[in-house]
Amino acid sequence: MKKEEFTTEELKAIYKLAKEYEENAPQSEEEQYNDYYGEYEEQISKKIAASILKKIAKNLPVVDTEEIDKEFLRRKYHTFNNYVNEKVYATLKKALEQLKTIEIEYFNMDSAEFKKRKLDVYYTSSKYTIGHCHLRNEIRKFRTSRIGSAKLTTSVYRIPKSFDKNDY
């Protein structure tokens, strides 16, 4: 019997399906309640989904997997998705309370990559964070939902008396 091989297009489709599942998979191998069947069913864990993705990726050109991954990141951080990482948001608020510079990774929609920045937070909400960006050396406004990580530093700063969040 002849062994069937996947075409590149089929592998890309399988990679997208596995990537979609991984994005929404539970962190551990826990059981989930299935309303349709009225019973508990075992879900595929994020770890297993990641392992499947890795194996599929070995059979695809790198450019294809990179483009699919960027497509997923753009969807995740799109303007209409306002999911804010609670840990990141707590760090932003702590930085503002203590007036300590933070290091963030901010998602760029054009390149679909994260860029590291140092930021002095002058204002933060679940929608926007405004502060002095050390990279651009000016006050900038960031979508809070696009901040992938945030870490406090030991550097301290002062908010200028002339700062008004409504100017941004």
C-alpha positions in Angstrom: 0.0 0.0 0.0 1.4 3.4 -1.0 2.1 5.8 1.8 0.3 9.2 1.4 2.3 12.4 1.9 0.9 15.8 2.8 1.3 18.6 0.3 2.8 21.9 1.5 -0.7 23.5 1.3 -2.1 20.7 3.4 0.7 21.0 6.0 0.2 24.8 6.2 -3.5 24.2 6.8 -2.8 21.6 9.5 -0.2 24.0 11.1 -2.9 26.7 11.2 -5.4 24.4 12.8 -2.8 23.2 15.4 -1.7 26.9 16.0 -5.4 27.9 16.6 -5.8 25.1 19.0 -2.6 25.9 20.9 -3.7 29.5 21.3 -6.8 28.4 23.1 -5.6 25.2 24.7 -5.6 24.7 28.5 -2.3 25.2 30.2 -2.4 21.7 31.8 -4.0 18.4 30.9 -7.2 19.1 32.7 -10.6 17.8 31.9 -13.2 20.2 30.4 -16.9 20.0 30.5 -18.5 19.6 27.1 -22.0 21.2 27.1 -22.9 19.5 23.8 -22.5 16.0 25.2 -23.2 16.9 28.8 -20.0 15.2 30.0 -16.4 15.8 30.8 -13.8 15.2 28.1 -10.0 15.3 28.2 -8.5 18.2 26.3 -5.2 18.3 24.4 -2.8 20.3 26.5 -0.9 23.3 25.2 2.3 21.3 25.6 1.1 18.5 23.2 -0.2 21.1 20.8 3.2 22.8 20.8 4.9 19.5 20.2 2.7 18.8 17.2 3.4 22.3 15.8 7.1 21.8 16.1 6.9 18.5 14.1 4.7 20.0 11.4 7.1 23.0 11.1 10.0 20.7 10.4 8.2 19.7 7.2 7.4 23.2 6.1 9.6 26.1 4.7 10.5 28.4 7.6 9.1 31.4 5.7 5.6 29.7 5.8 5.6 29.0 9.5 6.9 32.5 10.3 4.2 34.1 8.2 1.5 32.0 9.8 2.9 32.8 13.3 2.9 36.5 12.5 -0.7 36.3 11.2 -1.7 34.8 14.6 0.2 37.5 16.5 -1.4 40.2 14.4 -4.9 38.8 15.2 -4.1 38.4 18.9 -2.9 42.0 19.2 -5.3 43.6 16.8 -7.0 46.8 17.8 -10.3 45.0 18.3 -8.8 42.6 20.8 -8.4 44.3 24.0 -7.2 41.5 26.2 -4.8 42.9 28.8 -2.4 40.6 30.6 -3.3 41.1 34.3 0.3 40.6 35.4 1.6 43.2 32.9 -1.1 45.6 34.0 -0.3 45.1 37.7 3.4 45.9 36.9 2.4 49.0 35.0 0.4 50.3 37.9 3.2 49.4 40.3 5.7 51.3 38.2 3.4 54.4 38.2 2.9 54.1 42.0 6.6 53.8 42.7 7.7 56.0 39.8 10.1 53.3 38.6 11.1 52.8 35.0 9.9 49.6 33.4 11.3 47.4 30.6 8.5 46.4 28.3 8.1 44.3 25.2 5.7 46.1 22.8 4.1 44.4 19.9 4.5 46.1 16.5 1.7 45.4 14.1 3.7 46.1 10.9 6.6 43.8 11.7 4.5 41.4 13.9 7.4 41.3 16.4 8.0 42.5 19.9 10.4 45.4 20.5 12.0 46.0 23.9 11.6 49.5 25.3 12.2 51.3 28.6 9.3 53.4 29.7 8.6 55.9 32.5 4.8 55.5 33.1 2.9 58.8 33.5 -0.6 57.3 33.1 -2.0 53.8 32.6 -5.4 52.3 32.0 -6.6 49.1 30.6 -6.8 50.8 27.2 -3.7 53.0 27.0 -0.4 53.6 28.8 1.3 57.0 28.3 4.8 57.7 29.3 8.4 58.7 28.4 9.8 56.2 25.9 13.5 56.0 26.3 13.9 54.5 22.8 12.2 57.5 21.1 13.2 60.0 23.8 9.7 61.5 23.9 6.3 61.0 25.5 4.4 58.2 23.7 1.0 56.5 24.0 0.9 52.7 23.9 -2.1 50.3 23.7 -1.9 48.4 27.0 -3.2 45.3 25.3 0.0 45.2 23.1 2.4 45.2 26.0 3.5 41.5 26.1 5.7 41.8 29.2 6.7 44.4 31.8 9.5 44.3 34.3 10.4 46.9 37.0 13.8 48.4 37.1 15.6 50.2 39.9 15.7 53.5 38.0 13.4 56.2 39.3 11.8 59.2 37.5 9.5 62.2 38.0 6.4 63.0 36.0 6.7 66.5 34.6 4.3 69.0 36.1 3.2 70.0 32.6 2.1 66.5 31.7 -1.6 66.2 30.9 -2.9 62.8 29.7 -5.6 64.5 27.6 -2.8 65.9 25.3 -2.2 62.4 24.1 
